[in-house]
């Protein structure tokens, strides 16, 4: 049972609202959100789906580079491999797109890896958790992303999340160039006042320096922020080590951890206490599972996050996080910012901010290929 065909679809998905990180826009209301979907077909007819999220404001991969990498490099390297050989897929991708500082083209690789997992599990009639022999949780609690430029807008965003049943919140820092620390802290204070009992995470997406991040952390401490996420550039290991030692707020590391060896480097240097698990950043489920297991073995706490994926990526992340123990609600915010018109029975259920982990074969969700092809550009 070998892989016979890898197909790539660039789809335009409807957006629900604006969303930005420190590097720029992720979604814009009224402008379609572009996602790259991958379909893997095996020789027995089994199929699987994966997703890549081109967000140049977060990392270097664009729609064009993801499609080109999949079409001209990864798909030819993967075609003909045994469907069961997940490690063989990783090694084939490593040979085809070599690593630099970290994994080469992880988002493109993630789409292929997730589709491969989906097809393999479907061929055996089992869910991903059953395929791995690892599913600790049947649900994953999510956090609501708080958006808004001023205190009133932030409070309104919190109230909207609460109306949907969400109990915990995450907000972005460093969104406005030149914004001073007092203004940044005032934004966090507005969210804390609107949600006094919530677990609150602040994500800087690499927007700070060692000194500014430490000053911000000290001012956030009285607000009982659960974690300050990735306040320094991804490759500043020594800066993150220093910040971990000095900060009164726990420091979580996200963009720095592209490969399990990155996590190993942080652990050796005593530079990490919280690791953020993310399927696409890790080039798919195979390496994400390795990284999560390494974190657990080294006593590093885990938080969960995504890349504003549609339901394919949401399902993959839910299976990964259900296999581990997270210390905070997961940032899987796709449902908040975009729609997945291709999703059909079975559909992921999210009730009161808690997502049910799909239990059907593979990813456990239904995908209407006809609609995928209609959405393709």
N, C-alpha and C positions, 0 to 999 in steps of 0.2 A: 504494500500500500504506500505508494510514493506520491509526492506532490506533482500534479500535472500542469497546473496553471495558477498564475498570480495576476490578478486584475486590479487596476487602480482607478478610483473614481474621485474626481474633485467635485464636491457638492456644496451648494449654497443653502445654508439653513437660516430660517427666520430668526431674527433677534427680538428680544423682549425689552431690553434696556441697555444703557451705557455701562461700560465697565472698563477701568483702567488700572494699570500698575505703574510703578515708578518710571518704567521705560516708555510708557505710552499706552495707547488704546488697545484693548482686547476685543471688545464688541462695541458697536455703535448702533443705537436704536434706528431702525429703518434701513440699515445697510446689512446685507446678508453676511453671516458668519461662514467663512470658508473652512471646510474640513476635508481631509483626504481619507477616504475609506478604502480598505484593501479587502479583496475576497480571495481566499485560498481554496482551490479545488483539488481533492485527492483522487487517486485512480479508482477508488471504490465509490466515487460520487459524493463523498462527504465534503461539506463546505464549511468555511469559517470566516468571520469578519473581524477586522481591526480598524483602528482609527488613529490618525495623526492630526495634531492641532498646530498649524503654522502660526506662531505668534512671534514675529521678529522683535517686538517690544520686550519679550522675555528671554529669547535665545535666538541663535543665528539662523535657524532653518526657516525657509520661506516655502510657500506653496510650490513654487517652481523647482526648488532644490529637492524637496521631498519627493515630488512626482518623478523627477529625473533620476534621482538615486534609486528609487524603487523600480522604475521601468527598465533602466539601462544597466543597473549593477546588481541590486539585491535579488530581484526576481529571477534573472538568469542563473545566479549562483545558487538559489534555493530550489529551482525546478529540478525534479528528479530525486531529491533527497527523501529518505524514508520519513513518513509523517510522524512516527514515534520519536525520532531523533532530535529532541529539542536542543540538546547540547551541540549536536552537529550543525544545527541552524546558527547558533551563536558563533561557532568557529568559522563557518562559511562566511558569515557577515564580517567577522574580524579580518579574514583574509582579503575580502573584497573592498571594504572601506576601512583603512587602517586608522588606529587611534592616534590622536595627537596628544594634547594635554589630558584629554579624556576620551570617552567613547565617540567614535565617528558617526555622525548623523543619527543620534539616538531616537529622534521622533519618528523618522522614516522606519528605522528598525523596529520600533515598538509596534507600529501598525502591523507589520508582517508577523512579528512574534505573537501578538494577541490573536490574530486571525489563525495562525498555526495552532495555538492552544485550543481555540474554539473548534476548529475542524477535528483535531485529535480527540477531544472529549466527546464531541457529537458522534464520531465514528464508533465510540465505545458505549454510547448511551448514558454517559455520566456527566455530572457537573464538574466544573474546574476543581472545586473543593474535594470531590471524590477522586478525581484524577490525581491530585496531589496527596490524598489521604490526610487532608488538613483543613478543617473548618471549625474554628472555635466559637464562632458567633453566627447567629441567624439574622441579626440586624446590625446596622452601623449608624450611629448618631451623627448628624451633620451639623455644621454651623452655617449661619446666614452671613453673607458678605454685606457689610455696611457700606453704603455709598452716599456721597453728598459733600458739598463744598463748605457748608457752614453748620453750626450747631443745630439749627432748626431742621435742615435737610437730613442730618445724621440721625436725629431723634425720630424723624418720620420714617427713615429706612429701618431703624430698629423696631418701631411699632409695626411696620409691615411684616417683618420677619416673625414677630411675636404673634401676629394675627394668623400666620400660617402654622403656628405651633412650635417655632424654633425657640430654643432656650439659650443658645450660646452663639457667639458672634466673632467675626474676624474682620479687621479693617486694614486698609493699605496706608502706609506712611510714605512720605517723600513724593507725593503726587504733584505738588506745586513748586516749581523752581524758585529758589530764593526764600521759601517759607521758613521762618525761624522756628527754633525749638519750642518757644512759648506757644506759638500758633499750633504746632503739631500736638503738643500736650493738651491744649484746649480742645482739639478735636477728639482726642481719646477721652478726656473728661466728659464731654457731651454724651459719648456712647455709654460710658460707665454710669452716668446719672440716669440714662434711659433704661439701662439694664443692670441694676445694682448687684444682682445675684448671679450673673452670667459668667461663664468662663470666656475671657476676652483675649484674643490673640492679635498682635500687631505685626504686620509683615512689611518690611522695608524694601524687599526685592533688590538688595545690593546698593541702596541709595546713600549709605552713610560712609563716614570715615571712622577710624578707631576712636578718635576723641569725641566726635559728635555722637556716635552711637553710645558711648559710655555715658555722656551727659544725658542723652535721651533716656537711657535705661534707668538712671538714677531718679529722673523726674517721673518716670512711669511706675516706679515701685510702689508709691502710696496708693496707686489706682488698682493694685492687685492684678496686674496683667499676667496672664498665665505663661506667655512666651513672647519674646521679641524675635521674629524670624528673619534670618539672612540680612542683617543690617550692614554687612561688609561685602566687598567683591568676592566672587566665588573662589578665586585662587589665593586669597589672603588667609592662609592657614594660621600663620603666627598671630595675625591680628585677631582672628576668631578665638584662638587659644587665650590670648591676653584678655579679651572681652569676657570669655567664659569665666575666667578666674576672678574678675573684678566686678562683673555686673550683678546687681541685686535682683535682676529679672532673669529667669532662665533664657538662654540663647538657643534657638533652634536653627539647624543648618539644612538648607534645601538645595539651592542651585550648585553648591559645591560638590554634591554627591552624585556624580554622573555614573559611576561604576563602583562595584564593591571595593576595588582597591583604593578609591578615594576615601571611603569610610575607614579602611584599614589605616591609611595615612593619618587621618584625624585622630583615631583611637591611639595610635602609637605616640602622638604628640600631646595627648591629653587635651585636645582642642574641641571636644564635643560632648555634650550631655544629652541632647535631643536631636535625633535624626528624623528628617521628613521623608516619608516613603512616597514615591510618585512613579507610576508605571511608565509614562512616556520619557521622563528624564533618565530613567534607567535602561532605556532601549528595550522595554518589554517586560513581560512577567517572569521570564527565566532569571534574568539578572536582578530584578526587583525582589524576587523571593530570596535569592542568595544574599542580597544586601540586608533585607529585614532579618534573616536568620543570624547574620553576622552581628547586627546591632543587638539582638537579644542575647547572643552568646557573650558579648562584651559588656553587657549591662547598660547599654545605651537605650534610652527611652525612645519610643516611636510616636510620631504624629503622622497623619495621613493627609494627602493633598492631591489635586489634579490640575488639569490645564483647561478648565472650562470646556470639557468634552461634552459631546452629545451622548446618547444613551449607550452606544457601544463602549466608549471609554469609561462611562460611569459603571457599567456592569463589570468590566475588567478590574477596576479599582475596588469595587465592593468585594469581589472574590479575594483579592489580595489582602485587604484590610480585615476581612472576616477570618483569615488564617492567622492573624496575629492579634496582639493586645495593644491598642492605642491608648495614650494617656489623655487625649483630648478629642472632641468631636472632629470629624474629618471635613476638610475643605473640598467638597465635591460640588461645585456651584453651577454646573452646566444647566440644570433645570431652572435656575434663577435667571439666566441670561439668554437662553436660546431654546428653540424647539427641535424635536427629532421627528419629523414627519414620517420617516421610514419605519418607525417603531410600531410593531403590531403584536398581537398576543404571542407570547406572554410579555407584558410590559412591567418594568420595574415600578414598585409601589413605594412612594414616599409619603408617610403620614406623620404630621406633627413633628417634622424635622428628623424623622427616623426612617432610613431606607431599609427595605427588606432585601436580603441577599438572594438573588435568583437561585432556584433549586433545580431548574430543568437542565437538559443536556448542554454542554458547552458553556457559553456565557449565560445561557438560560433566558434569552430574550428572543422575540420574533423580529425578523427583518424582512421588509417587503422590497425585494430586489427591483421590482418594477418602479417603485417610487424612487429608489436610489438612482436608477438610470434616468428618470425624469428630472431629478435634481442636478444631475451631472452637467458640468460645464465643459 
